[in-house]
Amino acid sequence: MTQEQGPVCPHCNENLQPFELPDNTGWETGFQLACFNDECPYFVRGWEHMQEKYAVKASYRYRVDPTSGKASPLAVWSTDAIKDRILDANVSADSDDTPDDGSSS
Ligand SMILES: [Zn+2]
């Protein structure tokens, strides 16, 4: 079984995961890629950085816009933030005979 190598986080080498964007963000794409590894050094350092600089309990994750390929920080307010928006990347792995899949965004 060959596994397609997707983009990985340059900070921790974990696979980036697609997540759905909230509405009204003005982004052209419906999803973006981010590193959701809680032990990612980029994410871990973010807590200290935000606390020292802005005295807020927040951090950011490594995020990539798939259309432009540009990386930018994704601000999060907890380790679980945005995680409920992660899209199931395995959904296309074993597609069965689902009768109706005509839903579009
Ligand atoms: Zn990472």
Boltz pocket constraint, residues with backbone or C-beta under 6 A from the ligand:
constraints:
  - pocket:
      binder: B
      contacts: [[A, 9], [A, 10], [A, 11], [A, 12], [A, 13], [A, 14], [A, 35], [A, 36], [A, 37], [A, 40], [A, 41], [A, 42], [A, 62]]
      max_distance: 6.0
